[in-house]
Amino acid sequence: MVDNLARIFAAAVAPDPARPLLTWYDDGTGERTELSGATLSNWVAKTANLLVDSVGLAPGDEIGVLLPAHWQTAAVLLGCWSAGGAVTTGPARPVEAVFAAADRTAEAAGWPAGERYALALAPMAAPLRDVPAGFADYVVEVRGHGDHFTPGPAGGPGDPELIGRAGRRAAEFGLGPGDRVLIDAGRHPDPVDWLLAPLVAGASVVLCGRLDPARLSDRLTTERVTVNLA
């Protein structure tokens, strides 16, 4: 059994790096962002390099993540796990860095953290218009880092538990290799559900934020969905 999240992600990408791996919809803004395995890998590598080079992350160090289900959240989480880090969502405790959505920066400011990054989570990965004091803009900072990252062999301290949970959820959802799964982010906010279970199963994801039920039927057809978790 693979007990390393970085290797599971690599295995999900390897069969066809050009295929859509994560497609994000925000029905509140009309945004649709499609990431192939290669594109998401690039974001993950840049994030891992940011954590190692700028934050000084060492294997086993903790990163705070105060982010909703979103494609940029996938990059942050997978980047942390690729670098051998552990993710915590609270309560606040000392961490090497914290990544927070723009509407949660006040909460993130209370975390004892070496570095703080804010995310606008805007269409087209647009930067923040106003960067809060004490924070750096994630999408600005991450772009300057390398496109390739080689994960260590050990993985992060929480990898086996997360993989076990993801495997159980994949079985509950009925996911299998090649599935295209539509996920309502509001119903399934846990990244074990919307990110790791599909990766473990070898499925690709259509992640829908603020899902408009009136658009669901057409989306199921357009995206060739095989498993509907809306």
N, C-alpha and C positions, 0 to 999 in steps of 0.2 A: 504494500500500500504506500502510495506517495504521501509523505508527511510534510511537504514543503509547498507553501502557497505559490512561490515564485515558479516552481517547476510545473504546477498545475496550470498556471496562467500561460506559461510557455507552450505547454502541450495543447491548450485550447487554440492558440494562435497558429501553431506549426502546420496543420494540414492545409490551410489556405489563408495566408496572411492578408490577402486582398478582400476576403469576404467580410461583410458587415458582422461585427462582433457585438457592438453595443449601439443601438439607435435610441436617441433621446427625443422625446416630445414634451413640450410644455404648452398645454392647450390654453394657458392664460396669456401667453405672448405669441403663440403661433409658431414657435421655434421648432425646427426639426434639425438635429445634428446627428449625422451617421459617422461612426468611427469603425474603420476596418481594424482587424487585429494588429496590423502593422502600425496604424496611426495611434491606437491606444497604447501599444508597446512603446512608441516614441514618447508619449506623455508620461508613462510610468517610469521610463528610464531617466527622463529629465527630472522627475520628482525625486527619484532615489538619489540621483547625483546632487540635487539641491540639499537633501537631508544629510548626506555624507560630507559634502564639500563646504556647505555654508553653515549647517547646524552642528556638524561634528557628531552625527548619530553613530553610535556603536551598537553592535548586535545586542539585543535585549533591552535597549533604551525605549522609553515610552514617549508616544506622541499623542497629544490631545486632538480630537477631531469633533468639531461642533458643526456638522454639515448635514443637509438633508440628502435624500437619494437624488443623485445627479451624475452626469457623466464625468464632471470634474472631481467629484467625490470618489469615483472609481479610480481615477488617476492618483489621487492622494493616498487612498487606502492601499492600492497595489504597490505604489512606490514605497510606502512605509514597510510593507511586508517584504518586498524585494530586498530592501536594505537590512532586513533582519530585525526591524523594530516591532514594538507592540503598540496596539491602538487602545486608547481609553476614551470614553465619552463622558466621564464624570463618575463621581463628584470631583471637583477641582482638587488636583494634587500636583506636586512638582513634576514637570515634563520637560523634555528637551525642546519641544516646539509645540505650538497649538495652531491649528488651522480652523478658521471660523468663517461662516457665512456673514455677509455684511450686517445682517440684522441680529447677529449674536456676538458682535465684537465687544459690547459692554460686558457680557458674561465672560468672554475669553480674557478680557483685561484683568480679571481677578485670578486667573490661573498663574501660579509661579512657573514661568516658562523662559527658556533662553531666547527663543525667537517666536514671533507671532506673525501669522500670515492671514490676511483677509481675502475673501473671495466674493466677487460681485455675482458670480453664477449667471452672467448675462449672456444673451445670444452672441454667437461668433467669438466666444471667449473674450469679450470686451473687458478692458480693465475698469477698475473703480474710478468714478469721477472724483471722489474725494477719499483719500486714504486716511483712516483714523490714526491719530497720534499713537506711536508705539507699535504700529503694524507696518508690514511690507505687503505689497500687492502680489499675491501668488502668481497670477498669470504673467505679470511683468518679470518677476524674479526667475521663474522657472524656465523661461525661454532662453536664457543665457547659459543653460547647462547642457551637458553632453547628451547626444542622442542614443548612446549605448551604455548599458550597465550590466555588469556580471554579478549576479547574486552569489552570496556565500553558500556553501553546501548545507549549512545547518538549518537555515530558515529562522523564523522568529520563535520566541518561546511559546506563543499561543497558537502556532500553526496546527498542531495535531488536533487540538480541541475544536478549532474553527472548521477544519476539514471534516471532522466527524459530524459536527452539526450540519454542515452543508450537504454532506452525503445523505443524511437522514431526511433533510428537507427536500432534496432532489427526488428521493424515492416517494415521499408523500405527494409531491407535485406531479409525479409521473414523468419526469424529464429523462430524456435519453440523448445519445449522440445525434447531432444534426437537427435537433428540435429548434424551432424559432418560438420563443416564449414571450408573450406580452404580459407585462407586469404593471399593475396599478401601484405607483409609488406611495399613494396615500394609504392603501391597504397593506402594503408590504414594505415598511420603511427600514426594516432590519437588513443591512448589507449581506447577511448570511442568506437571506431570501432572494434579494434582487440582483446580487452580484456573484456570490460564491457558489450557491446551489447550481445555477446554470453553468458556471465554469467547470465545476467538478463533473457535471454530467456531459460536458462537451456540447452544450447548447449555446445559442446566441440569444440576445435580449433586445426586446423593444420596451424600453422603460418610459412610462407615461406619468408625467407630473401634472397635477390639476386636470385629470382626465375628464374630458367632455363625453358623457355617455352617447350623445348624438353622433359622435365621430367614430365610435367603437366598431360598428359593423364594417364600414369601409376600410378602416385601418387593419382589421383582421385579414381582409382580403388583400389589400395593397402590400402589406408586409409578409404575406404568406405565413401567417401565424399557425403553428401546430398545437400550441398549448396556451390557453387563455386563463390568466390569473387576474382578471379584472373583476 
